[in-house]
């Protein structure tokens, strides 16, 4: 648990600042820059209180660790004593995150410190502090069901049209509707259900932000989704939130290889007691992807084989309510195909991607477009230009109108790879069609 007054954390901050010759003003300026608000985004009084140990930074702690290069183990030790204070509350933190997203709409940097900081122990008393309170709005099963339905509706739209559609609605719903319910009073059973459904909504907001290209904001939503799920006692939702962080680290490139592997390992550890084969396959596939990215062929092959064994136990089972239960064998075929391509097995990769498209199909236009883009790339790597061109033509047809950074990145990748074949009329025509999908500076 975290403490309201924390001289131990304050001492760590003060010592690190003294070593750099920083005062509260300098610390506030550097933290504001790191978080993305700019040099005037944090007041010096907050920094002064943290240095004096009079307040515990919660939202700002990952940035403090990053800016001051603090020892995370030492930080964890200082967070382990005493009752949780108001600054440590998960609800207050997630609502503040949503409000800052609504007000600023700024793009934040994703950092390894923040990603690994999400592994800190959540606040186990966040729910029980709200049971049977007086003077607060009473929350019951109706409110929990409302969050579940709204998350499904917004998620369906995002899966079809991309995270750039309706993200503001998800964030506004979190702040304006769900926020007062989280601050309300409820039984412990209802509170756990409320936190679990909110975790899925917050995870969706993170996925939308990531698909829109705002990696830093996505990272913060995923971390909060993990805290909410862990406090609700829902290991599958907690593992799924960690998977979101791991996938994001995979996509962020070489600097995050180690972070991606550690997060995917923790994801599998979090889910070790689950018996849903689709969830097990979901997390094992992510571990295989991170291991392949890190150059560990043995671990990647083992994890991929385990994911296949799990997903083949329920190939035709309808999806359930949770995020992980939507991991179908078709989606597994797509992910495994790209892992095999990363490992250099292009023939098997092609077979798996065709399996995803032709045998199992994909029910979301965004998903189908991404698989077509990936398949075109694999065909080109195999030296089959004609098939690559026809596949990428299908990709452009499918991607029309989708607002997703993944689609834009796939279009840009195709545009660049075809540059060497620009003398061919059919190639130039295809490259011109990518203009509508590329960011303005890339066209």
C-alpha positions as CSV (number, residue, x, y, z in Angstrom):
1,X,0.0,0.0,0.0
2,X,1.1,3.6,-0.5
3,X,1.1,6.3,2.1
4,X,-0.2,9.8,2.2
5,X,3.0,11.1,3.9
6,X,6.1,9.3,2.7
7,X,9.4,10.6,3.9
8,X,11.1,7.5,2.4
9,X,10.1,8.4,-1.1
10,X,10.7,12.0,-0.4
11,X,14.2,11.3,0.7
12,X,14.9,9.3,-2.5
13,X,13.6,12.3,-4.6
14,X,15.5,14.9,-2.5
15,X,18.8,13.0,-2.7
16,X,18.5,12.5,-6.4
17,X,17.7,16.2,-6.9
18,X,20.6,17.3,-4.7
19,X,23.0,15.1,-6.7
20,X,21.9,17.0,-9.8
21,X,21.7,20.4,-8.2
22,X,18.0,20.7,-8.8
23,X,15.4,22.5,-6.7
24,X,11.6,22.1,-6.8
25,X,11.3,24.5,-9.8
26,X,13.8,22.5,-11.9
27,X,12.2,19.2,-10.9
28,X,8.7,20.4,-11.8
29,X,9.9,21.7,-15.2
30,X,11.6,18.4,-16.1
31,X,8.6,16.3,-15.0
32,X,6.2,18.5,-17.0
33,X,8.4,18.0,-20.1
34,X,8.6,14.2,-19.5
35,X,4.8,13.9,-19.1
36,X,4.1,15.9,-22.2
37,X,2.5,19.0,-20.7
38,X,5.6,21.2,-21.2
39,X,7.9,23.0,-18.8
40,X,5.0,24.8,-17.1
41,X,2.7,21.7,-16.8
42,X,3.4,21.0,-13.1
43,X,3.5,23.5,-10.2
44,X,6.7,23.8,-8.1
45,X,4.7,23.4,-4.9
46,X,3.8,19.8,-5.7
47,X,7.4,19.1,-6.4
48,X,8.4,20.8,-3.1
49,X,5.9,18.6,-1.2
50,X,7.2,15.4,-2.8
51,X,10.8,16.3,-2.0
52,X,9.8,17.1,1.6
53,X,7.9,13.8,1.9
54,X,4.7,15.6,2.7
55,X,2.8,14.0,-0.2
56,X,3.2,10.8,-2.2
57,X,3.3,11.1,-6.0
58,X,1.0,8.5,-7.6
59,X,0.2,9.6,-11.2
60,X,3.6,11.4,-11.4
61,X,5.8,8.6,-9.8
62,X,6.7,6.8,-13.1
63,X,7.9,10.2,-14.5
64,X,9.9,10.9,-11.3
65,X,11.5,7.4,-11.6
66,X,12.4,8.1,-15.3
67,X,13.6,11.7,-14.9
68,X,15.7,11.0,-11.7
69,X,16.7,7.5,-12.7
70,X,15.6,6.1,-9.4
71,X,16.1,2.5,-8.3
72,X,12.7,0.9,-8.8
73,X,13.3,-1.7,-6.1
74,X,14.0,1.1,-3.6
75,X,10.8,2.8,-4.6
76,X,8.8,-0.3,-4.2
77,X,10.1,-0.8,-0.7
78,X,9.0,2.7,0.3
79,X,5.6,2.1,-1.0
80,X,5.0,-1.0,1.2
81,X,4.2,0.5,4.6
82,X,1.1,2.2,6.1
83,X,-2.5,2.7,5.1
84,X,-3.4,3.9,1.6
85,X,-4.1,7.6,1.5
86,X,-6.2,9.6,-0.8
87,X,-3.4,10.4,-3.2
88,X,-2.9,6.6,-3.7
89,X,-6.5,5.8,-4.7
90,X,-7.0,4.0,-7.9
91,X,-10.3,5.6,-8.6
92,X,-9.0,9.1,-8.2
93,X,-6.0,8.3,-10.4
94,X,-8.1,6.8,-13.3
95,X,-10.6,9.7,-13.2
96,X,-7.8,12.2,-13.3
97,X,-6.3,10.4,-16.3
98,X,-9.6,10.6,-18.1
99,X,-10.0,14.2,-17.3
100,X,-6.5,15.1,-18.5
101,X,-7.2,13.2,-21.7
102,X,-10.4,15.2,-22.3
103,X,-8.8,18.5,-21.5
104,X,-5.4,18.2,-23.2
105,X,-5.8,15.6,-25.9
106,X,-2.0,15.7,-26.1
107,X,0.3,13.0,-27.3
108,X,2.5,11.6,-24.5
109,X,5.7,9.6,-24.8
110,X,5.6,5.9,-23.8
111,X,8.4,5.0,-21.5
112,X,9.9,1.7,-20.2
113,X,9.8,3.1,-16.7
114,X,6.0,3.6,-16.8
115,X,5.4,0.2,-18.4
116,X,7.4,-1.6,-15.8
117,X,6.0,0.6,-13.0
118,X,2.6,-0.9,-13.8
119,X,3.8,-4.1,-12.2
120,X,3.8,-2.5,-8.7
121,X,1.2,-3.9,-6.3
122,X,-2.3,-2.3,-6.7
123,X,-4.2,-0.8,-3.8
124,X,-6.2,-3.7,-2.2
125,X,-8.4,-1.5,-0.1
126,X,-9.7,0.8,-3.0
127,X,-13.0,-1.1,-3.1
128,X,-13.6,-1.7,0.6
129,X,-13.1,2.0,1.4
130,X,-16.2,2.7,-0.6
131,X,-18.6,0.1,0.9
132,X,-21.5,1.4,2.8
133,X,-20.4,5.0,2.7
134,X,-23.0,7.7,3.5
135,X,-23.8,10.6,1.3
136,X,-22.6,9.0,-1.9
137,X,-24.6,7.8,-4.9
138,X,-25.7,4.2,-4.5
139,X,-24.4,1.8,-7.2
140,X,-25.9,-1.5,-8.1
141,X,-26.0,-4.2,-10.8
142,X,-27.8,-1.8,-13.2
143,X,-24.8,0.5,-13.4
144,X,-22.5,-2.4,-13.8
145,X,-24.5,-3.8,-16.7
146,X,-24.6,-0.3,-18.3
147,X,-20.8,-0.1,-18.4
148,X,-20.7,-3.6,-19.9
149,X,-23.1,-2.7,-22.6
150,X,-21.5,0.6,-23.5
151,X,-18.0,-1.0,-23.6
152,X,-19.3,-3.6,-26.0
153,X,-21.0,-1.0,-28.2
154,X,-17.9,1.3,-28.4
155,X,-15.7,-1.7,-28.8
156,X,-17.7,-3.0,-31.8
157,X,-17.4,0.3,-33.5
158,X,-13.7,0.6,-32.9
159,X,-13.0,-2.9,-34.1
160,X,-14.8,-2.3,-37.3
161,X,-13.7,1.3,-38.1
162,X,-10.6,1.8,-36.0
163,X,-9.7,3.4,-32.7
164,X,-9.8,6.9,-34.2
165,X,-13.6,6.6,-34.3
166,X,-15.5,7.5,-31.1
167,X,-12.5,7.5,-28.7
168,X,-13.7,10.8,-27.2
169,X,-17.0,9.1,-26.4
170,X,-15.3,6.3,-24.5
171,X,-13.3,8.8,-22.5
172,X,-16.3,11.1,-21.8
173,X,-18.3,8.1,-20.7
174,X,-15.5,7.1,-18.3
175,X,-15.3,10.6,-16.8
176,X,-18.9,11.8,-16.8
177,X,-20.9,8.6,-16.1
178,X,-18.6,5.9,-14.7
179,X,-16.6,8.4,-12.6
180,X,-19.4,9.3,-10.2
181,X,-20.3,5.6,-9.9
182,X,-16.7,4.7,-8.9
183,X,-16.9,7.5,-6.3
184,X,-20.2,6.1,-5.0
185,X,-21.0,3.5,-2.4
186,X,-21.6,-0.2,-3.0
187,X,-21.3,-3.6,-1.5
188,X,-18.0,-5.3,-1.9
189,X,-19.5,-7.8,-4.4
190,X,-20.9,-5.0,-6.6
191,X,-17.6,-3.0,-6.2
192,X,-15.6,-5.9,-7.6
193,X,-17.9,-6.2,-10.5
194,X,-17.8,-2.4,-11.0
195,X,-14.0,-2.3,-11.0
196,X,-13.9,-5.3,-13.4
197,X,-16.2,-3.7,-16.0
198,X,-14.4,-0.4,-15.6
199,X,-11.1,-2.2,-16.2
200,X,-12.5,-3.4,-19.6
201,X,-13.7,0.1,-20.5
202,X,-10.3,1.7,-19.5
203,X,-8.5,-1.0,-21.5
204,X,-10.7,-0.2,-24.5
205,X,-9.8,3.5,-24.1
206,X,-6.1,2.5,-24.1
207,X,-6.6,0.3,-27.2
208,X,-8.3,3.2,-29.0
209,X,-5.6,5.6,-28.0
210,X,-2.9,3.2,-29.3
211,X,-4.8,2.7,-32.5
212,X,-5.0,6.4,-32.9
213,X,-1.2,6.7,-32.4
214,X,-1.1,8.2,-28.9
215,X,1.2,5.6,-27.3
216,X,1.9,7.4,-24.1
217,X,-1.8,7.9,-23.3
218,X,-2.5,4.2,-24.2
219,X,0.2,3.1,-21.8
220,X,-1.4,5.0,-19.0
221,X,-4.8,3.5,-19.6
222,X,-3.4,0.0,-19.8
223,X,-1.6,0.5,-16.5
224,X,-4.9,1.7,-14.9
225,X,-6.8,-1.2,-16.4
226,X,-4.4,-3.5,-14.7
227,X,-4.8,-1.9,-11.3
228,X,-8.6,-2.0,-11.5
229,X,-8.6,-5.6,-12.6
230,X,-6.1,-6.7,-9.9
231,X,-8.1,-4.9,-7.2
232,X,-11.3,-6.6,-8.5
233,X,-9.6,-10.0,-8.1
234,X,-9.9,-10.7,-11.9
235,X,-6.7,-12.4,-13.1
236,X,-7.8,-12.7,-16.7
237,X,-8.5,-9.0,-17.0
238,X,-5.3,-8.2,-15.2
239,X,-3.3,-10.4,-17.6
240,X,-5.1,-8.8,-20.6
241,X,-4.1,-5.4,-19.4
242,X,-0.5,-6.5,-19.1
243,X,-0.8,-8.0,-22.5
244,X,-1.8,-4.6,-23.8
245,X,1.4,-3.1,-22.4
246,X,3.4,-6.0,-23.8
247,X,2.0,-5.6,-27.3
248,X,2.6,-1.9,-27.2
249,X,6.2,-2.5,-26.2
250,X,6.6,-5.0,-29.1
251,X,5.4,-2.3,-31.5
252,X,7.6,0.5,-30.1
253,X,10.7,-1.1,-31.5
254,X,14.2,-2.2,-30.4
255,X,14.5,0.0,-27.3
256,X,11.5,-1.8,-25.7
257,X,12.5,-5.4,-26.6
258,X,13.4,-6.3,-23.0
259,X,10.4,-4.6,-21.6
260,X,8.1,-6.5,-24.0
261,X,9.6,-9.8,-23.0
262,X,9.3,-9.1,-19.3
263,X,5.7,-7.8,-19.5
264,X,4.7,-10.8,-21.7
265,X,6.2,-13.2,-19.1
266,X,4.3,-11.4,-16.3
267,X,1.2,-11.7,-18.4
268,X,1.6,-15.5,-18.6
269,X,2.4,-15.6,-14.9
270,X,-0.7,-13.6,-14.0
271,X,-2.9,-16.1,-16.0
272,X,-1.3,-19.3,-14.7
273,X,-4.5,-20.4,-12.9
274,X,-6.9,-19.7,-15.8
275,X,-8.5,-22.7,-17.6
276,X,-9.9,-20.9,-20.6
277,X,-7.9,-22.2,-23.6
278,X,-8.5,-19.1,-25.6
279,X,-7.1,-16.9,-22.9
280,X,-4.1,-19.2,-22.4
281,X,-3.4,-19.1,-26.2
282,X,-3.9,-15.3,-26.2
283,X,-1.1,-14.7,-23.7
284,X,1.2,-17.5,-24.9
285,X,1.1,-16.0,-28.4
286,X,2.1,-12.6,-27.1
287,X,5.1,-14.3,-25.3
288,X,6.1,-16.0,-28.5
289,X,6.0,-12.7,-30.4
290,X,8.1,-10.9,-27.7
291,X,10.6,-13.8,-27.7
292,X,10.9,-13.8,-31.5
293,X,11.5,-10.0,-31.4
294,X,14.2,-10.5,-28.8
295,X,15.9,-13.2,-30.9
296,X,15.1,-16.1,-28.5
297,X,14.0,-18.7,-31.1
298,X,13.7,-21.5,-28.6
299,X,11.4,-19.6,-26.3
300,X,9.4,-18.3,-29.2
301,X,8.9,-21.8,-30.7
302,X,7.9,-23.3,-27.4
303,X,5.4,-20.5,-26.6
304,X,3.9,-20.7,-30.1
305,X,3.5,-24.4,-29.8
306,X,1.8,-24.0,-26.4
307,X,-0.5,-21.3,-27.8
308,X,-1.5,-23.6,-30.7
309,X,-2.3,-26.5,-28.4
310,X,-4.5,-24.3,-26.3
311,X,-6.5,-22.6,-29.1
312,X,-7.2,-25.9,-30.9
313,X,-9.1,-27.2,-27.8
314,X,-12.0,-24.8,-28.6
315,X,-11.7,-24.0,-32.3
316,X,-15.5,-23.3,-32.8
317,X,-16.5,-22.0,-29.4
318,X,-18.4,-18.7,-29.6
319,X,-16.6,-15.7,-28.0
320,X,-17.4,-14.8,-24.4
321,X,-17.8,-11.5,-22.7
322,X,-14.1,-10.8,-21.9
323,X,-11.4,-9.4,-24.2
324,X,-9.3,-12.6,-24.2
325,X,-12.3,-14.8,-25.0
326,X,-12.6,-13.1,-28.4
327,X,-9.2,-14.6,-29.4
328,X,-10.4,-16.9,-32.1
329,X,-8.3,-19.5,-34.1
330,X,-8.5,-17.1,-37.0
331,X,-6.8,-14.4,-35.0
332,X,-4.3,-16.9,-33.7
333,X,-3.5,-17.8,-37.3
334,X,-2.8,-14.2,-38.1
335,X,-0.5,-13.6,-35.1
336,X,1.3,-16.9,-35.5
337,X,1.8,-16.2,-39.2
338,X,3.6,-12.9,-38.4
339,X,5.7,-14.6,-35.7
340,X,6.8,-17.2,-38.1
341,X,7.6,-14.5,-40.6
342,X,9.7,-12.8,-38.0
343,X,11.5,-16.1,-37.4
344,X,12.2,-16.4,-41.2
345,X,9.7,-19.2,-42.0
346,X,7.9,-17.4,-44.9
347,X,6.2,-20.5,-46.3
348,X,4.5,-21.3,-43.0
349,X,3.8,-17.7,-42.5
350,X,2.0,-17.5,-45.8
351,X,0.0,-20.6,-45.0
352,X,-1.1,-19.3,-41.6
353,X,-2.2,-15.9,-43.0
354,X,-4.2,-17.6,-45.8
355,X,-5.8,-19.7,-43.1
356,X,-6.8,-16.6,-41.2
357,X,-8.4,-15.1,-44.3
358,X,-9.9,-18.0,-46.2
359,X,-10.7,-20.8,-43.7
360,X,-11.7,-18.9,-40.6
361,X,-12.4,-15.5,-42.0
362,X,-12.3,-12.3,-39.9
363,X,-15.5,-10.6,-38.9
364,X,-14.0,-7.1,-38.5
365,X,-13.0,-5.0,-41.5
366,X,-10.0,-3.5,-39.7
367,X,-8.7,-6.9,-38.8
368,X,-9.1,-8.2,-42.3
369,X,-7.3,-5.2,-43.8
370,X,-4.3,-5.6,-41.5
371,X,-4.0,-9.3,-42.4
372,X,-4.1,-8.5,-46.1
373,X,-1.4,-5.9,-45.6
374,X,0.8,-8.3,-43.7
375,X,0.2,-11.1,-46.3
376,X,1.2,-8.7,-49.2
377,X,4.5,-8.0,-47.3
378,X,5.3,-11.7,-46.9
379,X,4.6,-12.4,-50.6
380,X,7.0,-9.6,-51.6
381,X,9.6,-11.0,-49.2
382,X,9.2,-14.3,-51.0
383,X,9.8,-12.6,-54.4
384,X,6.3,-12.9,-55.6
385,X,5.5,-9.4,-56.8
386,X,2.3,-10.2,-58.7
387,X,0.7,-11.8,-55.7
388,X,1.9,-9.1,-53.5
389,X,0.3,-6.5,-55.7
390,X,-3.1,-8.3,-55.9
391,X,-3.1,-8.8,-52.1
392,X,-2.3,-5.1,-51.5
393,X,-5.0,-4.1,-53.9
394,X,-7.5,-6.0,-51.7
395,X,-6.0,-4.4,-48.6
396,X,-6.6,-0.9,-50.0
397,X,-10.2,-1.8,-50.9
398,X,-10.8,-3.1,-47.4
399,X,-9.1,-0.3,-45.6
400,X,-11.1,2.6,-47.2
401,X,-12.6,4.7,-44.4
402,X,-10.9,3.0,-41.5
403,X,-9.2,5.4,-39.0
404,X,-6.3,3.5,-37.5
405,X,-2.6,4.1,-37.1
406,X,-2.1,0.4,-37.9
407,X,-3.7,0.9,-41.3
408,X,-1.7,4.1,-42.0
409,X,1.5,2.3,-41.0
410,X,0.7,-0.6,-43.2
411,X,-0.1,1.7,-46.2
412,X,3.2,3.6,-45.6
413,X,5.1,0.3,-45.4
414,X,3.6,-0.8,-48.7
415,X,4.3,2.6,-50.3
416,X,8.0,2.4,-49.3
417,X,8.5,-1.2,-50.3
418,X,7.1,-0.6,-53.8
419,X,9.3,2.3,-54.5
420,X,11.9,0.2,-56.2
421,X,9.3,-1.1,-58.6
422,X,7.9,2.4,-59.4
423,X,8.7,2.0,-63.1
424,X,5.9,-0.4,-63.5
425,X,2.5,1.2,-64.2
426,X,0.5,-1.1,-62.0
427,X,2.8,-0.3,-59.1
428,X,2.6,3.4,-59.5
429,X,-1.2,3.2,-59.6
430,X,-1.2,1.3,-56.4
431,X,1.2,3.7,-54.7
432,X,-1.0,6.6,-55.6
433,X,-4.0,4.9,-54.0
434,X,-2.2,4.9,-50.7
435,X,-2.3,8.7,-50.5
436,X,-5.7,8.7,-48.7
437,X,-4.4,6.5,-45.9
438,X,-1.1,8.1,-45.3
439,X,-0.5,11.0,-42.8
440,X,-0.3,14.4,-44.6
441,X,3.5,14.7,-44.2
442,X,4.0,11.3,-45.9
443,X,1.9,11.8,-49.0
